[in-house]
Amino acid sequence: MQFLITLALIVIGVLLFEFIIFAHEFGHFITAKKSGVQVNEFALGMGPKLFGFKKGETQYSLRLFPIGGYCAMEGEDEESDNPRAFTNAKIWKRMIIIVAGAFMNFVVGFLLMFIVLVQQPVFESTVISGFSPNAFTASSGMQVGDKITGVNGYPIWNTKDLQFAIQTMQCTSVDPDSLEVYREDCANLPVQTFVELVNNDEKYYGAKLTDEEYKELYQILSENSVPIQTAATKEEAYSAAKASIDALYAYKDLAKIEKYTYPEIEKRDERFRYTADLDVERGGKSVRLEDVQFFTEYKSEEAAKEKNTNETIVRYDFYVEPIEKNVGTVLGQTVSQTASLAKTVWQSLVMLVQGRFSFTDLSGPVGITKAVSMVASEGLKINFMSAVNNIIFIMALITVNLGVVNLLPFPALDGGRFVMLVIEAIIRRPIPRKFEYIINGAGLALLLIFIAVISVKDVWQLVTGTFPGM
């Protein structure tokens, strides 16, 4: 049964990928047809032809390998005297034909995102509704009601933007003697007390805490954490921490029968935190919060001892307000989150150039296939539809990625061809076709070599178990 489920997910993934390719090439195809350009072949897949048929002047083909497709237009990559050749069409028509493929990718991304979001019962906003009792962000200046609009200058439109911005923050050393760090440490003291009382509830209370009693104790912890996080001095923060511990022991009059002491704040020479400058809307005004610290932890005790910042994890320590689901919010979130995917792809490319991402972070067809299988496996831990939705979301990211990358001004890509057309429009004469063919040919060769190298890297990571997430 498991084999059949896995096979079904693979088929769904392949079909969705081919649908993405089909949509891209169909964008070129339909605009070429409407512009009077002759289309010689419209193919889905690459390699040897499985079957096909000819209708009018166009050959329609299904090819063996489901890894691409193409729309072959007359005179697109060779000289042609045909009056209906691509190069003989008006320049504005050629521009439309070139960008139509990427446009269709964005349309498909919108549709796939809609399928995912329409199933959700509610959406998340970027307005803070509360904090965990030992929230670093609250100790660093964030407040309930803040609407996050930017992280380190990166515009935040929705929770997808916020997730990307937080996950790409850098871990840096902060002043271990600062008030913010001291407040964080103070807020951790009553949390440790809470964990001790809950984990040993039979010892302290004579019986296991009921769900209602657990909630009451947690409410005491939460309410008493606020004065710690907003303390104006270190002394005030420590006094508030002691008061919070007192309140926890006062529950069920435990303080009358249990002696306890207040732990001291451990002094350290160095602290590492994920930090960022946040732009928030607070009380109708735009406010800049500098060096906000996010909840940071090490993946292992060994990493903590070595202070290995490559082995750190950033975690959310705040909650956000929900957005009610209706027709307007579904469509609004679909548009917003699809646009955010495009923005994420572009920002990732910028970070790659800046050196924030390395060669090992890139993935080709092999890596993408592995990533799809991994998110499908994670979804299966819940149910089959969760796995399908994970695949659909990844495919939405892939199609938007394809649209953005195709518009890059690189030879052989649609963006490179579009730049050539812009130059032609400016100089008011065609660029020498031989020169254009050489440039595009060289660009295509470089792209194929790059994909081959990335694929070898992906295979090596899979074989050695170093693929991200493995």
C-alpha positions as CSV (number, residue, x, y, z in Angstrom):
1,M,0.0,0.0,0.0
2,Q,2.8,2.4,0.9
3,F,4.4,1.7,-2.5
4,L,1.2,2.6,-4.3
5,I,0.9,5.8,-2.3
6,T,4.5,6.8,-3.1
7,L,4.0,5.9,-6.8
8,A,0.8,8.1,-6.9
9,L,2.7,11.0,-5.4
10,I,5.5,10.6,-7.9
11,V,3.0,10.6,-10.8
12,I,1.3,13.7,-9.3
13,G,4.6,15.4,-9.1
14,V,5.6,14.5,-12.7
15,L,2.3,15.6,-14.1
16,L,2.4,18.9,-12.2
17,F,5.9,19.5,-13.5
18,E,4.9,18.8,-17.0
19,F,1.9,21.1,-16.6
20,I,4.3,23.9,-15.6
21,I,6.4,23.3,-18.7
22,F,3.3,23.0,-20.9
23,A,2.0,26.3,-19.5
24,H,5.3,28.1,-20.2
25,E,5.6,26.8,-23.8
26,F,1.9,27.4,-24.4
27,G,2.4,31.0,-23.6
28,H,4.9,31.2,-26.4
29,F,2.8,29.1,-28.6
30,I,-0.5,30.9,-28.4
31,T,1.0,34.4,-28.6
32,A,3.0,33.3,-31.7
33,K,-0.1,31.9,-33.3
34,K,-2.1,35.1,-32.6
35,S,0.8,37.2,-33.9
36,G,0.9,35.3,-37.2
37,V,4.3,33.6,-36.5
38,Q,4.7,30.1,-37.9
39,V,5.1,27.4,-35.2
40,N,6.9,24.3,-36.6
41,E,6.6,22.1,-33.5
42,F,5.0,22.2,-30.1
43,A,6.6,19.5,-27.9
44,L,6.1,18.3,-24.4
45,G,9.1,16.5,-23.0
46,M,12.6,16.1,-24.5
47,G,14.5,13.3,-26.3
48,P,13.0,10.7,-28.7
49,K,9.4,11.3,-29.9
50,L,6.9,8.8,-28.4
51,F,4.1,9.9,-30.6
52,G,2.6,12.9,-32.3
53,F,0.4,14.4,-35.0
54,K,0.5,17.3,-37.4
55,K,-2.3,19.8,-37.6
56,G,-1.9,22.5,-40.1
57,E,1.7,23.7,-40.2
58,T,2.5,22.6,-36.6
59,Q,3.8,19.2,-35.4
60,Y,2.5,18.3,-31.9
61,S,4.8,15.8,-30.1
62,L,5.1,14.0,-26.8
63,R,8.7,13.0,-26.1
64,L,10.3,10.5,-23.9
65,F,11.9,12.4,-21.0
66,P,9.5,14.5,-18.9
67,I,12.1,17.2,-18.2
68,G,11.1,20.1,-20.5
69,G,9.5,21.0,-23.7
70,Y,9.7,23.6,-26.5
71,C,7.9,25.7,-29.0
72,A,9.9,25.8,-32.2
73,M,9.1,28.9,-34.2
74,E,10.2,29.4,-37.8
75,G,13.3,31.6,-37.9
76,E,13.8,31.7,-34.2
77,D,17.2,30.2,-34.2
78,E,18.1,30.2,-37.9
79,E,18.0,32.3,-40.9
80,S,14.6,32.2,-42.8
81,D,13.1,34.0,-45.7
82,N,9.6,33.0,-44.6
83,P,7.5,36.1,-44.2
84,R,5.9,34.5,-41.2
85,A,9.2,33.8,-39.5
86,F,9.7,35.0,-35.9
87,T,12.4,37.5,-36.9
88,N,10.0,39.1,-39.5
89,A,7.3,39.8,-37.0
90,K,6.9,43.3,-35.6
91,I,9.2,43.9,-32.7
92,W,6.3,44.5,-30.2
93,K,4.8,41.2,-31.1
94,R,8.1,39.4,-30.6
95,M,8.4,41.0,-27.2
96,I,5.0,39.7,-26.2
97,I,5.9,36.2,-27.5
98,I,9.1,36.2,-25.5
99,V,7.6,37.2,-22.2
100,A,4.4,35.2,-22.6
101,G,6.1,32.0,-21.3
102,A,7.2,33.6,-18.0
103,F,3.8,35.3,-17.7
104,M,2.1,31.9,-17.9
105,N,4.4,30.6,-15.2
106,F,3.1,33.3,-12.9
107,V,-0.5,32.5,-13.8
108,V,0.1,28.8,-13.0
109,G,1.8,29.8,-9.7
110,F,-1.3,31.8,-8.8
111,L,-3.6,28.9,-9.6
112,L,-1.5,26.4,-7.6
113,M,-1.2,28.8,-4.7
114,F,-5.0,29.3,-4.8
115,I,-5.5,25.5,-4.5
116,V,-3.3,25.4,-1.4
117,L,-4.7,28.4,0.3
118,V,-8.4,27.8,-0.4
119,Q,-8.2,24.7,1.8
120,Q,-6.9,26.6,4.8
121,P,-9.4,27.5,7.6
122,V,-7.7,30.7,8.4
123,F,-4.7,32.8,7.4
124,E,-1.9,34.3,9.5
125,S,-1.2,38.0,9.6
126,T,2.1,39.8,10.6
127,V,0.5,41.5,13.6
128,I,1.9,40.4,16.9
129,S,-0.8,39.0,19.2
130,G,1.4,37.6,22.0
131,F,4.8,36.3,23.1
132,S,6.1,33.2,24.7
133,P,7.1,33.7,28.4
134,N,10.8,33.9,27.6
135,A,10.6,35.7,24.2
136,F,13.8,37.2,23.1
137,T,11.9,39.5,20.7
138,A,9.8,40.9,23.5
139,S,12.9,41.6,25.6
140,S,14.4,43.4,22.6
141,G,11.5,45.9,22.1
142,M,8.7,44.2,20.2
143,Q,5.2,44.7,21.6
144,V,1.8,43.2,21.2
145,G,0.0,44.9,18.3
146,D,3.1,45.6,16.3
147,K,2.6,44.9,12.6
148,I,5.9,43.8,11.1
149,T,6.5,45.6,7.7
150,G,10.2,45.0,7.2
151,V,13.1,42.9,8.3
152,N,16.6,44.3,7.5
153,G,15.0,46.3,4.8
154,Y,13.2,43.3,3.2
155,P,9.5,44.3,2.7
156,I,7.1,42.1,4.6
157,W,3.7,41.6,2.9
158,N,2.7,38.4,4.6
159,T,3.8,35.4,6.7
160,K,5.7,33.9,3.8
161,D,7.9,37.0,3.6
162,L,8.3,36.9,7.4
163,Q,9.4,33.2,7.4
164,F,11.9,33.8,4.6
165,A,13.3,36.9,6.3
166,I,13.7,35.2,9.6
167,Q,15.2,32.0,8.2
168,T,17.8,34.0,6.2
169,M,18.9,36.1,9.1
170,Q,22.5,35.8,10.2
171,C,23.7,34.7,13.7
172,T,26.1,37.3,15.2
173,S,27.8,38.0,18.5
174,V,25.9,40.5,20.8
175,D,26.9,42.3,23.9
176,P,26.5,39.8,26.7
177,D,26.2,42.6,29.3
178,S,23.4,44.4,27.6
179,L,20.0,45.0,29.2
180,E,18.3,43.0,26.4
181,V,20.4,39.9,27.1
182,Y,19.9,40.3,30.9
183,R,16.1,40.5,30.4
184,E,16.2,37.3,28.3
185,D,18.1,35.5,31.0
186,C,15.8,36.7,33.7
187,A,12.7,35.6,31.7
188,N,14.3,32.1,31.5
189,L,14.4,31.7,35.3
190,P,10.6,31.4,35.9
191,V,10.4,29.2,32.7
192,Q,12.8,26.8,34.3
193,T,10.8,26.8,37.5
194,F,7.6,26.2,35.5
195,V,9.2,23.2,33.7
196,E,10.5,21.8,37.0
197,L,7.0,22.0,38.6
198,V,5.2,20.5,35.6
199,N,7.7,17.7,35.0
200,N,7.5,16.7,38.7
201,D,3.9,17.6,39.4
202,E,3.2,14.4,41.4
203,K,6.1,15.3,43.7
204,Y,5.1,18.9,44.2
205,Y,1.3,18.6,44.1
206,G,0.7,15.1,45.1
207,A,-1.0,14.3,41.7
208,K,-0.7,15.0,38.1
209,L,-1.9,18.4,36.9
210,T,-5.1,18.4,34.9
211,D,-5.2,20.2,31.6
212,E,-7.1,23.0,33.3
213,E,-4.6,23.3,36.1
214,Y,-1.7,23.3,33.6
215,K,-3.3,26.2,31.7
216,E,-3.8,28.1,34.9
217,L,-0.1,27.7,35.8
218,Y,1.0,28.7,32.3
219,Q,-1.2,31.7,32.5
220,I,0.5,32.8,35.7
221,L,3.9,32.3,34.0
222,S,2.8,34.3,30.9
223,E,1.3,37.2,32.9
224,N,4.3,37.6,35.1
225,S,6.8,37.5,32.2
226,V,5.6,40.9,30.8
227,P,7.3,43.0,33.6
228,I,10.5,41.1,33.0
229,Q,10.5,41.7,29.3
230,T,9.7,45.4,29.7
231,A,12.0,46.2,32.7
232,A,13.9,49.4,32.4
233,T,16.9,48.2,34.4
234,K,18.7,45.0,35.3
235,E,17.7,45.3,38.9
236,E,14.0,45.7,37.9
237,A,14.3,42.7,35.5
238,Y,15.7,40.4,38.3
239,S,13.1,41.6,40.8
240,A,10.3,40.8,38.3
241,A,11.8,37.4,37.7
242,K,11.8,36.6,41.4
243,A,8.2,37.9,41.6
244,S,7.3,35.5,38.8
245,I,8.9,32.6,40.6
246,D,7.0,33.5,43.8
247,A,3.7,33.6,41.8
248,L,4.4,30.1,40.4
249,Y,5.1,28.7,43.9
250,A,2.0,30.5,45.2
251,Y,-0.2,28.3,43.0
252,K,-2.0,25.8,45.2
253,D,-0.1,27.3,48.1
254,L,3.0,25.4,47.2
255,A,5.3,28.0,48.8
256,K,4.0,27.1,52.2
257,I,5.3,23.6,52.0
258,E,8.2,23.8,49.5
259,K,11.4,25.8,50.2
260,Y,13.0,27.3,47.1
261,T,15.7,29.7,46.2
262,Y,16.2,32.2,43.4
263,P,18.8,31.1,40.8
264,E,21.5,33.5,39.8
265,I,22.1,34.9,36.3
266,E,24.9,33.1,34.7
267,K,27.5,35.5,33.3
268,R,29.1,34.6,29.9
269,D,31.9,36.2,27.9
270,E,30.0,35.9,24.6
271,R,26.5,35.5,23.4
272,F,25.3,34.7,19.8
273,R,21.9,35.8,18.6
274,Y,20.0,36.0,15.3
275,T,19.3,39.7,15.1
276,A,17.6,42.1,12.7
277,D,16.4,45.6,12.3
278,L,12.6,45.6,12.2
279,D,10.2,48.1,10.7
280,V,6.8,47.9,12.4
281,E,3.5,49.8,12.5
282,R,2.7,50.8,16.0
283,G,-0.2,53.0,17.0
284,G,-0.6,54.2,13.4
285,K,3.1,55.2,13.1
286,S,6.1,53.6,11.5
287,V,8.7,52.6,14.0
288,R,12.3,51.2,13.5
289,L,13.4,48.7,16.1
290,E,17.1,48.1,15.8
291,D,19.0,44.9,16.7
292,V,15.9,42.9,17.7
293,Q,17.1,39.5,19.0
294,F,15.3,36.3,18.0
295,F,15.1,33.1,20.0
296,T,18.4,31.3,19.2
297,E,19.5,27.9,20.3
298,Y,22.2,25.4,19.4
299,K,21.5,22.1,17.7
300,S,23.6,20.2,20.2
301,E,25.4,20.6,23.5
302,E,28.7,20.1,21.6
303,A,27.9,23.0,19.3
304,A,27.0,25.2,22.3
305,K,30.4,24.4,23.9
306,E,32.2,25.2,20.7
307,K,30.1,28.3,20.0
308,N,29.6,27.0,16.5
309,T,27.2,29.5,14.9
310,N,26.8,27.1,11.9
311,E,24.9,24.8,14.3
312,T,22.4,27.3,15.5
313,I,18.6,27.5,15.0
314,V,16.3,30.5,15.0
315,R,12.9,29.9,16.4
316,Y,9.7,31.9,16.6
317,D,8.9,33.2,20.1
318,F,5.8,35.2,19.2
319,Y,2.3,34.7,18.0
320,V,0.4,36.5,15.2
321,E,-3.2,37.5,14.8
322,P,-5.4,35.4,12.5
323,I,-7.0,36.7,9.3
324,E,-10.6,35.6,8.7
325,K,-11.1,33.5,5.7
326,N,-13.5,34.9,3.0
327,V,-13.5,35.4,-0.8
328,G,-11.6,38.6,-0.5
329,T,-8.9,37.3,1.8
330,V,-8.4,34.1,-0.1
331,L,-7.8,36.1,-3.4
332,G,-5.7,38.7,-1.6
333,Q,-3.5,36.1,0.1
334,T,-3.2,34.2,-3.2
335,V,-1.9,37.3,-5.0
336,S,0.3,38.4,-2.1
337,Q,1.9,35.0,-1.5
338,T,2.4,34.3,-5.2
339,A,4.1,37.7,-5.5
340,S,6.2,36.9,-2.4
341,L,7.4,33.7,-4.1
342,A,8.8,35.8,-7.0
343,K,10.3,38.2,-4.5
344,T,11.9,35.3,-2.6
345,V,13.5,33.9,-5.8
346,W,14.9,37.3,-6.7
347,Q,16.2,37.9,-3.2
348,S,17.8,34.5,-3.1
349,L,19.7,35.3,-6.4
350,V,20.8,38.6,-4.8
351,M,22.0,36.7,-1.7
352,L,23.8,34.2,-3.9
353,V,25.8,37.1,-5.6
354,Q,26.5,38.6,-2.1
355,G,27.9,35.2,-1.0
356,R,25.1,34.6,1.6
357,F,24.3,31.4,-0.3
358,S,26.9,29.0,-1.6
359,F,27.2,26.7,-4.6
360,T,26.1,23.8,-2.3
361,D,22.8,25.5,-1.7
362,L,21.9,25.4,-5.4
363,S,19.8,22.5,-6.8
364,G,19.2,21.2,-10.3
365,P,16.7,18.6,-11.6
366,V,18.0,15.9,-9.3
367,G,18.0,18.1,-6.2
368,I,14.5,19.3,-7.0
369,T,13.2,15.8,-7.4
370,K,14.7,14.9,-4.0
371,A,13.2,18.0,-2.4
372,V,9.8,17.1,-3.8
373,S,10.1,13.6,-2.4
374,M,11.1,15.0,1.0
375,V,8.2,17.4,1.4
376,A,5.9,14.6,0.2
377,S,7.2,12.3,2.9
378,E,6.7,15.0,5.5
379,G,3.2,15.4,4.4
380,L,2.5,11.7,4.5
381,K,3.2,11.8,8.2
382,I,-0.2,13.7,8.5
383,N,-2.2,12.3,5.6
384,F,-2.2,11.8,1.8
385,M,-3.8,15.2,1.0
386,S,-1.1,17.0,3.1
387,A,1.5,15.3,0.9
388,V,-0.3,16.4,-2.2
389,N,-0.6,20.0,-1.0
390,N,3.1,20.0,-0.1
391,I,3.9,18.9,-3.7
392,I,1.5,21.6,-5.1
393,F,3.2,24.3,-3.0
394,I,6.7,23.2,-4.2
395,M,5.4,23.2,-7.8
396,A,4.1,26.8,-7.2
397,L,7.6,27.8,-6.1
398,I,9.2,26.0,-9.1
399,T,6.9,27.6,-11.7
400,V,7.4,31.1,-10.2
401,N,11.1,30.4,-10.0
402,L,11.1,29.3,-13.7
403,G,9.3,32.6,-14.6
404,V,11.7,34.8,-12.7
405,V,14.9,33.0,-13.9
406,N,13.7,33.0,-17.5
407,L,13.4,36.8,-17.4
408,L,17.0,37.2,-16.3
409,P,19.0,39.1,-18.9
410,F,21.2,36.1,-19.8
411,P,21.8,34.9,-23.3
412,A,19.5,32.0,-24.4
413,L,17.0,32.8,-21.6
414,D,13.8,34.7,-22.5
415,G,15.2,37.7,-20.6
416,G,18.3,37.7,-22.7
417,R,16.3,37.6,-25.9
418,F,14.1,40.4,-24.6
419,V,17.1,42.6,-24.0
420,M,18.2,41.9,-27.6
421,L,14.8,43.1,-28.8
422,V,15.0,46.2,-26.6
423,I,18.4,47.0,-28.2
424,E,16.9,46.5,-31.6
425,A,14.1,48.9,-30.8
426,I,16.5,51.5,-29.6
427,I,18.9,51.4,-32.5
428,R,16.0,51.0,-34.9
429,R,17.6,48.2,-36.9
430,P,18.0,44.4,-36.4
431,I,21.0,43.1,-34.5
432,P,23.1,40.9,-36.9
433,R,21.4,37.5,-36.7
434,K,24.7,35.7,-36.9
435,F,25.9,37.6,-33.8
436,E,22.6,36.9,-32.0
437,Y,22.7,33.1,-32.8
438,I,26.3,32.9,-31.5
439,I,25.5,34.7,-28.3
440,N,22.4,32.6,-27.6
441,G,24.3,29.4,-28.5
442,A,27.1,30.2,-26.2
443,G,24.6,31.1,-23.4
444,L,22.7,27.8,-23.9
445,A,26.0,25.9,-23.8
446,L,26.9,27.6,-20.5
447,L,23.5,26.8,-19.1
448,L,23.7,23.2,-20.0
449,I,27.2,22.9,-18.5
450,F,26.0,24.7,-15.3
451,I,23.0,22.3,-15.0
452,A,25.2,19.3,-15.5
453,V,27.6,20.5,-12.8
454,I,24.8,21.2,-10.4
455,S,23.3,17.7,-11.1
456,V,26.6,16.0,-10.4
457,K,26.8,18.0,-7.1
458,D,23.2,16.9,-6.2
459,V,24.0,13.3,-6.9
460,W,27.2,13.5,-4.8
461,Q,25.2,15.1,-1.9
462,L,22.6,12.3,-2.1
463,V,25.2,9.6,-2.2
464,T,27.1,11.0,0.8
465,G,24.0,12.0,2.8
466,T,24.9,15.7,2.8
467,F,21.8,16.8,0.9
468,P,20.1,19.6,2.9
469,G,17.4,18.1,5.1
470,M,18.8,14.5,5.0
